[in-house]
Amino acid sequence: MSESRVHLQRLWSEVSYRMQSLRDNPECAKEEYDQILDAMNPGITAKLTFDLSELDRIQISLPKPKVFIFSFNDQTLNITNIIPFFLKKK
């Protein structure tokens, strides 16, 4: 890959930055957008406080929900998340 992570992330985030600067405080939006320029900043990262291998032995059995509620405002929601709920046979 010839492009840097910083360059590609700035391209990816530009539309979000522009929308945020119109909707929210433009100075805060710019500050957040400019943080991408810091190649040493890892961004939001997880710090696990448990051993991942322990998850294999945990069994959780919860009743299946009768109703599925979703929001079209959720950026991570897409059609592949919704279809299984409508295709499920009773």
PyMOL Python script that loads the backbone (N, CA, C, O; Angstrom):
from pymol import cmd

cmd.read_pdbstr("""\
ATOM      1  N   MET A   1       0.858  -1.167   0.000  1.00  0.00           N
ATOM      2  CA  MET A   1       0.000   0.000   0.000  1.00  0.00           C
ATOM      3  C   MET A   1       0.905   1.231   0.000  1.00  0.00           C
ATOM      4  O   MET A   1       1.796   1.356   0.841  1.00  0.00           O
ATOM      5  N   SER A   2       0.672   2.122  -0.936  1.00  0.00           N
ATOM      6  CA  SER A   2       1.545   3.291  -1.058  1.00  0.00           C
ATOM      7  C   SER A   2       1.075   4.486  -0.224  1.00  0.00           C
ATOM      8  O   SER A   2       1.864   5.387   0.059  1.00  0.00           O
ATOM      9  N   GLU A   3      -0.182   4.502   0.165  1.00  0.00           N
ATOM     10  CA  GLU A   3      -0.712   5.620   0.956  1.00  0.00           C
ATOM     11  C   GLU A   3      -0.533   5.349   2.447  1.00  0.00           C
ATOM     12  O   GLU A   3      -0.590   4.202   2.890  1.00  0.00           O
ATOM     13  N   SER A   4      -0.318   6.408   3.210  1.00  0.00           N
ATOM     14  CA  SER A   4      -0.163   6.241   4.657  1.00  0.00           C
ATOM     15  C   SER A   4      -1.527   6.083   5.337  1.00  0.00           C
ATOM     16  O   SER A   4      -2.555   6.491   4.797  1.00  0.00           O
ATOM     17  N   ARG A   5      -1.514   5.492   6.512  1.00  0.00           N
ATOM     18  CA  ARG A   5      -2.745   5.346   7.292  1.00  0.00           C
ATOM     19  C   ARG A   5      -3.349   6.702   7.583  1.00  0.00           C
ATOM     20  O   ARG A   5      -4.567   6.865   7.510  1.00  0.00           O
ATOM     21  N   VAL A   6      -2.515   7.681   7.913  1.00  0.00           N
ATOM     22  CA  VAL A   6      -2.991   9.027   8.231  1.00  0.00           C
ATOM     23  C   VAL A   6      -3.736   9.618   7.036  1.00  0.00           C
ATOM     24  O   VAL A   6      -4.832  10.156   7.193  1.00  0.00           O
ATOM     25  N   HIS A   7      -3.151   9.522   5.854  1.00  0.00           N
ATOM     26  CA  HIS A   7      -3.780  10.082   4.655  1.00  0.00           C
ATOM     27  C   HIS A   7      -5.121   9.400   4.367  1.00  0.00           C
ATOM     28  O   HIS A   7      -6.121  10.071   4.112  1.00  0.00           O
ATOM     29  N   LEU A   8      -5.135   8.073   4.408  1.00  0.00           N
ATOM     30  CA  LEU A   8      -6.360   7.343   4.119  1.00  0.00           C
ATOM     31  C   LEU A   8      -7.446   7.609   5.158  1.00  0.00           C
ATOM     32  O   LEU A   8      -8.621   7.729   4.813  1.00  0.00           O
ATOM     33  N   GLN A   9      -7.053   7.702   6.432  1.00  0.00           N
ATOM     34  CA  GLN A   9      -8.042   7.967   7.479  1.00  0.00           C
ATOM     35  C   GLN A   9      -8.601   9.374   7.352  1.00  0.00           C
ATOM     36  O   GLN A   9      -9.785   9.593   7.608  1.00  0.00           O
ATOM     37  N   ARG A  10      -7.771  10.326   6.961  1.00  0.00           N
ATOM     38  CA  ARG A  10      -8.263  11.702   6.749  1.00  0.00           C
ATOM     39  C   ARG A  10      -9.262  11.731   5.597  1.00  0.00           C
ATOM     40  O   ARG A  10     -10.291  12.401   5.687  1.00  0.00           O
ATOM     41  N   LEU A  11      -8.969  11.014   4.520  1.00  0.00           N
ATOM     42  CA  LEU A  11      -9.915  10.949   3.403  1.00  0.00           C
ATOM     43  C   LEU A  11     -11.239  10.331   3.858  1.00  0.00           C
ATOM     44  O   LEU A  11     -12.317  10.836   3.544  1.00  0.00           O
ATOM     45  N   TRP A  12     -11.131   9.228   4.603  1.00  0.00           N
ATOM     46  CA  TRP A  12     -12.317   8.514   5.077  1.00  0.00           C
ATOM     47  C   TRP A  12     -13.150   9.391   6.023  1.00  0.00           C
ATOM     48  O   TRP A  12     -14.380   9.334   5.997  1.00  0.00           O
ATOM     49  N   SER A  13     -12.499  10.181   6.837  1.00  0.00           N
ATOM     50  CA  SER A  13     -13.182  10.951   7.882  1.00  0.00           C
ATOM     51  C   SER A  13     -13.615  12.342   7.448  1.00  0.00           C
ATOM     52  O   SER A  13     -14.284  13.037   8.213  1.00  0.00           O
ATOM     53  N   GLU A  14     -13.261  12.761   6.266  1.00  0.00           N
ATOM     54  CA  GLU A  14     -13.526  14.147   5.866  1.00  0.00           C
ATOM     55  C   GLU A  14     -15.012  14.500   5.843  1.00  0.00           C
ATOM     56  O   GLU A  14     -15.394  15.566   6.324  1.00  0.00           O
ATOM     57  N   VAL A  15     -15.852  13.632   5.296  1.00  0.00           N
ATOM     58  CA  VAL A  15     -17.285  13.932   5.247  1.00  0.00           C
ATOM     59  C   VAL A  15     -17.858  14.025   6.658  1.00  0.00           C
ATOM     60  O   VAL A  15     -18.640  14.929   6.956  1.00  0.00           O
ATOM     61  N   SER A  16     -17.473  13.098   7.520  1.00  0.00           N
ATOM     62  CA  SER A  16     -17.940  13.140   8.916  1.00  0.00           C
ATOM     63  C   SER A  16     -17.489  14.433   9.589  1.00  0.00           C
ATOM     64  O   SER A  16     -18.253  15.063  10.320  1.00  0.00           O
ATOM     65  N   TYR A  17     -16.245  14.818   9.336  1.00  0.00           N
ATOM     66  CA  TYR A  17     -15.721  16.061   9.907  1.00  0.00           C
ATOM     67  C   TYR A  17     -16.542  17.260   9.443  1.00  0.00           C
ATOM     68  O   TYR A  17     -16.908  18.113  10.252  1.00  0.00           O
ATOM     69  N   ARG A  18     -16.829  17.328   8.158  1.00  0.00           N
ATOM     70  CA  ARG A  18     -17.595  18.470   7.629  1.00  0.00           C
ATOM     71  C   ARG A  18     -18.998  18.519   8.217  1.00  0.00           C
ATOM     72  O   ARG A  18     -19.490  19.588   8.578  1.00  0.00           O
ATOM     73  N   MET A  19     -19.637  17.363   8.311  1.00  0.00           N
ATOM     74  CA  MET A  19     -20.981  17.325   8.905  1.00  0.00           C
ATOM     75  C   MET A  19     -20.926  17.732  10.376  1.00  0.00           C
ATOM     76  O   MET A  19     -21.763  18.505  10.841  1.00  0.00           O
ATOM     77  N   GLN A  20     -19.942  17.212  11.104  1.00  0.00           N
ATOM     78  CA  GLN A  20     -19.815  17.524  12.520  1.00  0.00           C
ATOM     79  C   GLN A  20     -19.536  19.005  12.726  1.00  0.00           C
ATOM     80  O   GLN A  20     -20.041  19.598  13.679  1.00  0.00           O
ATOM     81  N   SER A  21     -18.743  19.613  11.851  1.00  0.00           N
ATOM     82  CA  SER A  21     -18.422  21.033  12.019  1.00  0.00           C
ATOM     83  C   SER A  21     -19.639  21.908  11.758  1.00  0.00           C
ATOM     84  O   SER A  21     -19.730  23.009  12.301  1.00  0.00           O
ATOM     85  N   LEU A  22     -20.579  21.440  10.937  1.00  0.00           N
ATOM     86  CA  LEU A  22     -21.828  22.185  10.722  1.00  0.00           C
ATOM     87  C   LEU A  22     -22.807  21.968  11.870  1.00  0.00           C
ATOM     88  O   LEU A  22     -23.526  22.883  12.269  1.00  0.00           O
ATOM     89  N   ARG A  23     -22.824  20.751  12.391  1.00  0.00           N
ATOM     90  CA  ARG A  23     -23.790  20.383  13.426  1.00  0.00           C
ATOM     91  C   ARG A  23     -23.338  20.798  14.821  1.00  0.00           C
ATOM     92  O   ARG A  23     -24.142  21.273  15.623  1.00  0.00           O
ATOM     93  N   ASP A  24     -22.040  20.617  15.109  1.00  0.00           N
ATOM     94  CA  ASP A  24     -21.503  20.852  16.447  1.00  0.00           C
ATOM     95  C   ASP A  24     -20.586  22.072  16.439  1.00  0.00           C
ATOM     96  O   ASP A  24     -20.633  22.894  15.524  1.00  0.00           O
ATOM     97  N   ASN A  25     -19.782  22.172  17.438  1.00  0.00           N
ATOM     98  CA  ASN A  25     -18.814  23.256  17.530  1.00  0.00           C
ATOM     99  C   ASN A  25     -17.718  23.022  16.488  1.00  0.00           C
ATOM    100  O   ASN A  25     -17.017  22.012  16.557  1.00  0.00           O
ATOM    101  N   PRO A  26     -17.554  23.941  15.515  1.00  0.00           N
ATOM    102  CA  PRO A  26     -16.567  23.742  14.457  1.00  0.00           C
ATOM    103  C   PRO A  26     -15.136  23.597  14.967  1.00  0.00           C
ATOM    104  O   PRO A  26     -14.350  22.844  14.393  1.00  0.00           O
ATOM    105  N   GLU A  27     -14.790  24.308  16.038  1.00  0.00           N
ATOM    106  CA  GLU A  27     -13.434  24.207  16.582  1.00  0.00           C
ATOM    107  C   GLU A  27     -13.170  22.814  17.157  1.00  0.00           C
ATOM    108  O   GLU A  27     -12.089  22.254  16.976  1.00  0.00           O
ATOM    109  N   CYS A  28     -14.165  22.265  17.848  1.00  0.00           N
ATOM    110  CA  CYS A  28     -14.017  20.913  18.411  1.00  0.00           C
ATOM    111  C   CYS A  28     -13.930  19.877  17.292  1.00  0.00           C
ATOM    112  O   CYS A  28     -13.151  18.928  17.377  1.00  0.00           O
ATOM    113  N   ALA A  29     -14.726  20.062  16.255  1.00  0.00           N
ATOM    114  CA  ALA A  29     -14.701  19.133  15.128  1.00  0.00           C
ATOM    115  C   ALA A  29     -13.326  19.151  14.456  1.00  0.00           C
ATOM    116  O   ALA A  29     -12.786  18.099  14.115  1.00  0.00           O
ATOM    117  N   LYS A  30     -12.768  20.336  14.269  1.00  0.00           N
ATOM    118  CA  LYS A  30     -11.452  20.479  13.643  1.00  0.00           C
ATOM    119  C   LYS A  30     -10.371  19.849  14.511  1.00  0.00           C
ATOM    120  O   LYS A  30      -9.469  19.179  14.008  1.00  0.00           O
ATOM    121  N   GLU A  31     -10.468  20.069  15.817  1.00  0.00           N
ATOM    122  CA  GLU A  31      -9.487  19.494  16.746  1.00  0.00           C
ATOM    123  C   GLU A  31      -9.507  17.968  16.675  1.00  0.00           C
ATOM    124  O   GLU A  31      -8.456  17.327  16.657  1.00  0.00           O
ATOM    125  N   GLU A  32     -10.698  17.398  16.634  1.00  0.00           N
ATOM    126  CA  GLU A  32     -10.817  15.944  16.554  1.00  0.00           C
ATOM    127  C   GLU A  32     -10.284  15.433  15.208  1.00  0.00           C
ATOM    128  O   GLU A  32      -9.578  14.425  15.157  1.00  0.00           O
ATOM    129  N   TYR A  33     -10.623  16.125  14.139  1.00  0.00           N
ATOM    130  CA  TYR A  33     -10.170  15.737  12.801  1.00  0.00           C
ATOM    131  C   TYR A  33      -8.644  15.826  12.684  1.00  0.00           C
ATOM    132  O   TYR A  33      -8.017  14.979  12.048  1.00  0.00           O
ATOM    133  N   ASP A  34      -8.064  16.836  13.289  1.00  0.00           N
ATOM    134  CA  ASP A  34      -6.612  17.024  13.230  1.00  0.00           C
ATOM    135  C   ASP A  34      -5.847  16.008  14.071  1.00  0.00           C
ATOM    136  O   ASP A  34      -4.652  15.804  13.855  1.00  0.00           O
ATOM    137  N   GLN A  35      -6.511  15.374  15.016  1.00  0.00           N
ATOM    138  CA  GLN A  35      -5.846  14.345  15.817  1.00  0.00           C
ATOM    139  C   GLN A  35      -5.405  13.175  14.950  1.00  0.00           C
ATOM    140  O   GLN A  35      -4.483  12.445  15.315  1.00  0.00           O
ATOM    141  N   ILE A  36      -6.049  12.991  13.818  1.00  0.00           N
ATOM    142  CA  ILE A  36      -5.674  11.917  12.894  1.00  0.00           C
ATOM    143  C   ILE A  36      -4.249  12.130  12.378  1.00  0.00           C
ATOM    144  O   ILE A  36      -3.561  11.168  12.036  1.00  0.00           O
ATOM    145  N   LEU A  37      -3.805  13.399  12.322  1.00  0.00           N
ATOM    146  CA  LEU A  37      -2.471  13.711  11.805  1.00  0.00           C
ATOM    147  C   LEU A  37      -1.351  13.163  12.686  1.00  0.00           C
ATOM    148  O   LEU A  37      -0.220  13.000  12.228  1.00  0.00           O
ATOM    149  N   ASP A  38      -1.666  12.879  13.949  1.00  0.00           N
ATOM    150  CA  ASP A  38      -0.672  12.343  14.868  1.00  0.00           C
ATOM    151  C   ASP A  38      -0.547  10.837  14.646  1.00  0.00           C
ATOM    152  O   ASP A  38      -1.361  10.058  15.142  1.00  0.00           O
ATOM    153  N   ALA A  39       0.473  10.439  13.899  1.00  0.00           N
ATOM    154  CA  ALA A  39       0.655   9.022  13.571  1.00  0.00           C
ATOM    155  C   ALA A  39       0.933   8.168  14.803  1.00  0.00           C
ATOM    156  O   ALA A  39       0.755   6.951  14.758  1.00  0.00           O
ATOM    157  N   MET A  40       1.361   8.777  15.891  1.00  0.00           N
ATOM    158  CA  MET A  40       1.650   8.021  17.113  1.00  0.00           C
ATOM    159  C   MET A  40       0.411   7.843  17.992  1.00  0.00           C
ATOM    160  O   MET A  40       0.450   7.087  18.963  1.00  0.00           O
ATOM    161  N   ASN A  41      -0.684   8.526  17.665  1.00  0.00           N
ATOM    162  CA  ASN A  41      -1.918   8.425  18.444  1.00  0.00           C
ATOM    163  C   ASN A  41      -2.683   7.190  17.979  1.00  0.00           C
ATOM    164  O   ASN A  41      -3.137   7.146  16.835  1.00  0.00           O
ATOM    165  N   PRO A  42      -2.837   6.182  18.847  1.00  0.00           N
ATOM    166  CA  PRO A  42      -3.518   4.962  18.429  1.00  0.00           C
ATOM    167  C   PRO A  42      -5.040   5.106  18.371  1.00  0.00           C
ATOM    168  O   PRO A  42      -5.726   4.186  17.926  1.00  0.00           O
ATOM    169  N   GLY A  43      -5.573   6.238  18.810  1.00  0.00           N
ATOM    170  CA  GLY A  43      -7.021   6.395  18.849  1.00  0.00           C
ATOM    171  C   GLY A  43      -7.612   5.607  20.005  1.00  0.00           C
ATOM    172  O   GLY A  43      -6.926   5.311  20.983  1.00  0.00           O
ATOM    173  N   ILE A  44      -8.865   5.274  19.887  1.00  0.00           N
ATOM    174  CA  ILE A  44      -9.531   4.502  20.940  1.00  0.00           C
ATOM    175  C   ILE A  44      -9.048   3.066  20.852  1.00  0.00           C
ATOM    176  O   ILE A  44      -9.173   2.421  19.810  1.00  0.00           O
ATOM    177  N   THR A  45      -8.505   2.576  21.934  1.00  0.00           N
ATOM    178  CA  THR A  45      -8.019   1.201  21.968  1.00  0.00           C
ATOM    179  C   THR A  45      -8.549   0.508  23.224  1.00  0.00           C
ATOM    180  O   THR A  45      -8.810   1.141  24.247  1.00  0.00           O
ATOM    181  N   ALA A  46      -8.694  -0.780  23.112  1.00  0.00           N
ATOM    182  CA  ALA A  46      -9.200  -1.556  24.234  1.00  0.00           C
ATOM    183  C   ALA A  46      -8.050  -2.024  25.122  1.00  0.00           C
ATOM    184  O   ALA A  46      -6.984  -2.390  24.627  1.00  0.00           O
ATOM    185  N   LYS A  47      -8.270  -2.012  26.425  1.00  0.00           N
ATOM    186  CA  LYS A  47      -7.307  -2.569  27.369  1.00  0.00           C
ATOM    187  C   LYS A  47      -8.043  -3.658  28.147  1.00  0.00           C
ATOM    188  O   LYS A  47      -8.813  -3.377  29.066  1.00  0.00           O
ATOM    189  N   LEU A  48      -7.789  -4.897  27.760  1.00  0.00           N
ATOM    190  CA  LEU A  48      -8.492  -6.004  28.377  1.00  0.00           C
ATOM    191  C   LEU A  48      -8.010  -6.233  29.805  1.00  0.00           C
ATOM    192  O   LEU A  48      -6.813  -6.181  30.087  1.00  0.00           O
ATOM    193  N   THR A  49      -8.949  -6.484  30.685  1.00  0.00           N
ATOM    194  CA  THR A  49      -8.607  -6.758  32.079  1.00  0.00           C
ATOM    195  C   THR A  49      -8.861  -8.226  32.420  1.00  0.00           C
ATOM    196  O   THR A  49      -8.945  -8.591  33.592  1.00  0.00           O
ATOM    197  N   PHE A  50      -8.982  -9.067  31.384  1.00  0.00           N
ATOM    198  CA  PHE A  50      -9.220 -10.489  31.583  1.00  0.00           C
ATOM    199  C   PHE A  50      -8.522 -11.256  30.468  1.00  0.00           C
ATOM    200  O   PHE A  50      -8.104 -10.677  29.465  1.00  0.00           O
ATOM    201  N   ASP A  51      -8.405 -12.550  30.654  1.00  0.00           N
ATOM    202  CA  ASP A  51      -7.760 -13.417  29.672  1.00  0.00           C
ATOM    203  C   ASP A  51      -8.810 -13.862  28.650  1.00  0.00           C
ATOM    204  O   ASP A  51      -9.823 -14.454  29.021  1.00  0.00           O
ATOM    205  N   LEU A  52      -8.571 -13.579  27.372  1.00  0.00           N
ATOM    206  CA  LEU A  52      -9.528 -13.932  26.328  1.00  0.00           C
ATOM    207  C   LEU A  52      -9.823 -15.428  26.266  1.00  0.00           C
ATOM    208  O   LEU A  52     -10.926 -15.824  25.888  1.00  0.00           O
ATOM    209  N   SER A  53      -8.868 -16.247  26.627  1.00  0.00           N
ATOM    210  CA  SER A  53      -9.081 -17.698  26.557  1.00  0.00           C
ATOM    211  C   SER A  53     -10.157 -18.152  27.547  1.00  0.00           C
ATOM    212  O   SER A  53     -10.719 -19.236  27.386  1.00  0.00           O
ATOM    213  N   GLU A  54     -10.450 -17.344  28.563  1.00  0.00           N
ATOM    214  CA  GLU A  54     -11.490 -17.693  29.529  1.00  0.00           C
ATOM    215  C   GLU A  54     -12.883 -17.636  28.916  1.00  0.00           C
ATOM    216  O   GLU A  54     -13.808 -18.260  29.436  1.00  0.00           O
ATOM    217  N   LEU A  55     -13.049 -16.905  27.829  1.00  0.00           N
ATOM    218  CA  LEU A  55     -14.364 -16.777  27.204  1.00  0.00           C
ATOM    219  C   LEU A  55     -14.852 -18.092  26.622  1.00  0.00           C
ATOM    220  O   LEU A  55     -16.060 -18.297  26.501  1.00  0.00           O
ATOM    221  N   ASP A  56     -13.943 -18.989  26.259  1.00  0.00           N
ATOM    222  CA  ASP A  56     -14.333 -20.268  25.677  1.00  0.00           C
ATOM    223  C   ASP A  56     -15.125 -21.132  26.658  1.00  0.00           C
ATOM    224  O   ASP A  56     -15.978 -21.916  26.241  1.00  0.00           O
ATOM    225  N   ARG A  57     -14.858 -21.001  27.923  1.00  0.00           N
ATOM    226  CA  ARG A  57     -15.527 -21.860  28.903  1.00  0.00           C
ATOM    227  C   ARG A  57     -16.806 -21.237  29.472  1.00  0.00           C
ATOM    228  O   ARG A  57     -17.533 -21.895  30.216  1.00  0.00           O
ATOM    229  N   ILE A  58     -17.082 -19.991  29.133  1.00  0.00           N
ATOM    230  CA  ILE A  58     -18.287 -19.331  29.638  1.00  0.00           C
ATOM    231  C   ILE A  58     -19.466 -19.639  28.732  1.00  0.00           C
ATOM    232  O   ILE A  58     -19.389 -19.456  27.517  1.00  0.00           O
ATOM    233  N   GLN A  59     -20.549 -20.104  29.320  1.00  0.00           N
ATOM    234  CA  GLN A  59     -21.761 -20.373  28.560  1.00  0.00           C
ATOM    235  C   GLN A  59     -22.877 -19.498  29.108  1.00  0.00           C
ATOM    236  O   GLN A  59     -23.175 -19.509  30.302  1.00  0.00           O
ATOM    237  N   ILE A  60     -23.475 -18.750  28.217  1.00  0.00           N
ATOM    238  CA  ILE A  60     -24.569 -17.862  28.612  1.00  0.00           C
ATOM    239  C   ILE A  60     -25.817 -18.294  27.855  1.00  0.00           C
ATOM    240  O   ILE A  60     -25.812 -18.381  26.627  1.00  0.00           O
ATOM    241  N   SER A  61     -26.875 -18.560  28.594  1.00  0.00           N
ATOM    242  CA  SER A  61     -28.131 -18.906  27.933  1.00  0.00           C
ATOM    243  C   SER A  61     -29.196 -17.902  28.367  1.00  0.00           C
ATOM    244  O   SER A  61     -29.664 -17.907  29.506  1.00  0.00           O
ATOM    245  N   LEU A  62     -29.549 -17.069  27.448  1.00  0.00           N
ATOM    246  CA  LEU A  62     -30.571 -16.054  27.689  1.00  0.00           C
ATOM    247  C   LEU A  62     -31.756 -16.329  26.783  1.00  0.00           C
ATOM    248  O   LEU A  62     -31.588 -16.850  25.681  1.00  0.00           O
ATOM    249  N   PRO A  63     -32.959 -15.983  27.238  1.00  0.00           N
ATOM    250  CA  PRO A  63     -34.113 -16.172  26.355  1.00  0.00           C
ATOM    251  C   PRO A  63     -34.002 -15.251  25.138  1.00  0.00           C
ATOM    252  O   PRO A  63     -33.482 -14.139  25.230  1.00  0.00           O
ATOM    253  N   LYS A  64     -34.495 -15.730  24.007  1.00  0.00           N
ATOM    254  CA  LYS A  64     -34.452 -14.908  22.802  1.00  0.00           C
ATOM    255  C   LYS A  64     -35.509 -13.812  22.903  1.00  0.00           C
ATOM    256  O   LYS A  64     -36.621 -14.066  23.365  1.00  0.00           O
ATOM    257  N   PRO A  65     -35.176 -12.612  22.480  1.00  0.00           N
ATOM    258  CA  PRO A  65     -36.147 -11.517  22.569  1.00  0.00           C
ATOM    259  C   PRO A  65     -37.322 -11.741  21.613  1.00  0.00           C
ATOM    260  O   PRO A  65     -37.158 -12.308  20.533  1.00  0.00           O
ATOM    261  N   LYS A  66     -38.500 -11.292  22.026  1.00  0.00           N
ATOM    262  CA  LYS A  66     -39.684 -11.411  21.186  1.00  0.00           C
ATOM    263  C   LYS A  66     -39.781 -10.248  20.202  1.00  0.00           C
ATOM    264  O   LYS A  66     -40.460 -10.336  19.179  1.00  0.00           O
ATOM    265  N   VAL A  67     -39.096  -9.172  20.527  1.00  0.00           N
ATOM    266  CA  VAL A  67     -39.162  -7.973  19.694  1.00  0.00           C
ATOM    267  C   VAL A  67     -37.743  -7.505  19.406  1.00  0.00           C
ATOM    268  O   VAL A  67     -36.879  -7.510  20.283  1.00  0.00           O
ATOM    269  N   PHE A  68     -37.522  -7.100  18.162  1.00  0.00           N
ATOM    270  CA  PHE A  68     -36.227  -6.535  17.775  1.00  0.00           C
ATOM    271  C   PHE A  68     -36.455  -5.080  17.409  1.00  0.00           C
ATOM    272  O   PHE A  68     -37.222  -4.783  16.493  1.00  0.00           O
ATOM    273  N   ILE A  69     -35.797  -4.170  18.114  1.00  0.00           N
ATOM    274  CA  ILE A  69     -35.934  -2.741  17.862  1.00  0.00           C
ATOM    275  C   ILE A  69     -34.621  -2.238  17.298  1.00  0.00           C
ATOM    276  O   ILE A  69     -33.559  -2.489  17.869  1.00  0.00           O
ATOM    277  N   PHE A  70     -34.685  -1.535  16.186  1.00  0.00           N
ATOM    278  CA  PHE A  70     -33.477  -0.960  15.622  1.00  0.00           C
ATOM    279  C   PHE A  70     -33.731   0.481  15.243  1.00  0.00           C
ATOM    280  O   PHE A  70     -34.870   0.915  15.075  1.00  0.00           O
ATOM    281  N   SER A  71     -32.647   1.201  15.115  1.00  0.00           N
ATOM    282  CA  SER A  71     -32.726   2.625  14.801  1.00  0.00           C
ATOM    283  C   SER A  71     -32.001   2.882  13.492  1.00  0.00           C
ATOM    284  O   SER A  71     -30.889   2.393  13.290  1.00  0.00           O
ATOM    285  N   PHE A  72     -32.618   3.639  12.607  1.00  0.00           N
ATOM    286  CA  PHE A  72     -31.959   3.993  11.362  1.00  0.00           C
ATOM    287  C   PHE A  72     -30.889   5.052  11.576  1.00  0.00           C
ATOM    288  O   PHE A  72     -30.141   5.359  10.648  1.00  0.00           O
ATOM    289  N   ASN A  73     -30.796   5.617  12.769  1.00  0.00           N
ATOM    290  CA  ASN A  73     -29.766   6.599  13.065  1.00  0.00           C
ATOM    291  C   ASN A  73     -28.430   5.948  13.417  1.00  0.00           C
ATOM    292  O   ASN A  73     -27.395   6.614  13.437  1.00  0.00           O
ATOM    293  N   ASP A  74     -28.458   4.665  13.691  1.00  0.00           N
ATOM    294  CA  ASP A  74     -27.240   3.961  14.069  1.00  0.00           C
ATOM    295  C   ASP A  74     -26.370   3.760  12.840  1.00  0.00           C
ATOM    296  O   ASP A  74     -26.801   3.117  11.883  1.00  0.00           O
ATOM    297  N   GLN A  75     -25.154   4.295  12.844  1.00  0.00           N
ATOM    298  CA  GLN A  75     -24.278   4.219  11.682  1.00  0.00           C
ATOM    299  C   GLN A  75     -23.806   2.797  11.389  1.00  0.00           C
ATOM    300  O   GLN A  75     -23.447   2.486  10.254  1.00  0.00           O
ATOM    301  N   THR A  76     -23.803   1.941  12.394  1.00  0.00           N
ATOM    302  CA  THR A  76     -23.306   0.584  12.176  1.00  0.00           C
ATOM    303  C   THR A  76     -24.396  -0.355  11.682  1.00  0.00           C
ATOM    304  O   THR A  76     -24.106  -1.489  11.301  1.00  0.00           O
ATOM    305  N   LEU A  77     -25.634   0.096  11.682  1.00  0.00           N
ATOM    306  CA  LEU A  77     -26.743  -0.753  11.262  1.00  0.00           C
ATOM    307  C   LEU A  77     -26.815  -0.787   9.743  1.00  0.00           C
ATOM    308  O   LEU A  77     -26.784   0.260   9.097  1.00  0.00           O
ATOM    309  N   ASN A  78     -26.910  -1.958   9.178  1.00  0.00           N
ATOM    310  CA  ASN A  78     -27.107  -2.067   7.745  1.00  0.00           C
ATOM    311  C   ASN A  78     -28.038  -3.226   7.458  1.00  0.00           C
ATOM    312  O   ASN A  78     -28.442  -3.942   8.374  1.00  0.00           O
ATOM    313  N   ILE A  79     -28.375  -3.414   6.219  1.00  0.00           N
ATOM    314  CA  ILE A  79     -29.378  -4.408   5.850  1.00  0.00           C
ATOM    315  C   ILE A  79     -28.975  -5.823   6.252  1.00  0.00           C
ATOM    316  O   ILE A  79     -29.848  -6.640   6.546  1.00  0.00           O
ATOM    317  N   THR A  80     -27.693  -6.134   6.272  1.00  0.00           N
ATOM    318  CA  THR A  80     -27.268  -7.479   6.651  1.00  0.00           C
ATOM    319  C   THR A  80     -27.521  -7.760   8.124  1.00  0.00           C
ATOM    320  O   THR A  80     -27.605  -8.920   8.528  1.00  0.00           O
ATOM    321  N   ASN A  81     -27.645  -6.697   8.941  1.00  0.00           N
ATOM    322  CA  ASN A  81     -27.968  -6.894  10.352  1.00  0.00           C
ATOM    323  C   ASN A  81     -29.458  -7.151  10.557  1.00  0.00           C
ATOM    324  O   ASN A  81     -29.849  -7.780  11.540  1.00  0.00           O
ATOM    325  N   ILE A  82     -30.285  -6.674   9.643  1.00  0.00           N
ATOM    326  CA  ILE A  82     -31.734  -6.730   9.822  1.00  0.00           C
ATOM    327  C   ILE A  82     -32.351  -7.974   9.190  1.00  0.00           C
ATOM    328  O   ILE A  82     -33.253  -8.572   9.777  1.00  0.00           O
ATOM    329  N   ILE A  83     -31.894  -8.372   8.027  1.00  0.00           N
ATOM    330  CA  ILE A  83     -32.519  -9.458   7.273  1.00  0.00           C
ATOM    331  C   ILE A  83     -32.731 -10.736   8.091  1.00  0.00           C
ATOM    332  O   ILE A  83     -33.818 -11.309   8.019  1.00  0.00           O
ATOM    333  N   PRO A  84     -31.757 -11.205   8.859  1.00  0.00           N
ATOM    334  CA  PRO A  84     -31.974 -12.468   9.596  1.00  0.00           C
ATOM    335  C   PRO A  84     -33.198 -12.439  10.521  1.00  0.00           C
ATOM    336  O   PRO A  84     -33.817 -13.478  10.753  1.00  0.00           O
ATOM    337  N   PHE A  85     -33.549 -11.275  11.043  1.00  0.00           N
ATOM    338  CA  PHE A  85     -34.676 -11.183  11.958  1.00  0.00           C
ATOM    339  C   PHE A  85     -36.008 -11.323  11.208  1.00  0.00           C
ATOM    340  O   PHE A  85     -36.993 -11.803  11.770  1.00  0.00           O
ATOM    341  N   PHE A  86     -36.032 -10.910   9.962  1.00  0.00           N
ATOM    342  CA  PHE A  86     -37.257 -11.012   9.184  1.00  0.00           C
ATOM    343  C   PHE A  86     -37.393 -12.370   8.500  1.00  0.00           C
ATOM    344  O   PHE A  86     -38.507 -12.788   8.184  1.00  0.00           O
ATOM    345  N   LEU A  87     -36.299 -13.053   8.271  1.00  0.00           N
ATOM    346  CA  LEU A  87     -36.324 -14.328   7.593  1.00  0.00           C
ATOM    347  C   LEU A  87     -36.457 -15.509   8.555  1.00  0.00           C
ATOM    348  O   LEU A  87     -36.673 -16.643   8.128  1.00  0.00           O
ATOM    349  N   LYS A  88     -36.330 -15.238   9.838  1.00  0.00           N
ATOM    350  CA  LYS A  88     -36.377 -16.313  10.832  1.00  0.00           C
ATOM    351  C   LYS A  88     -37.745 -16.991  10.810  1.00  0.00           C
ATOM    352  O   LYS A  88     -38.786 -16.340  10.892  1.00  0.00           O
ATOM    353  N   LYS A  89     -37.709 -18.325  10.695  1.00  0.00           N
ATOM    354  CA  LYS A  89     -38.956 -19.093  10.661  1.00  0.00           C
ATOM    355  C   LYS A  89     -39.387 -19.404  12.080  1.00  0.00           C
ATOM    356  O   LYS A  89     -38.561 -19.578  12.976  1.00  0.00           O
ATOM    357  N   LYS A  90     -40.698 -19.471  12.268  1.00  0.00           N
ATOM    358  CA  LYS A  90     -41.235 -19.746  13.619  1.00  0.00           C
ATOM    359  C   LYS A  90     -41.506 -21.213  13.785  1.00  0.00           C
ATOM    360  O   LYS A  90     -41.958 -21.642  14.846  1.00  0.00           O
TER     361      LYS A  90
END
""", "prot")
cmd.dss("prot")
cmd.show_as("cartoon", "prot")
cmd.util.cbc("prot")
cmd.orient("prot")
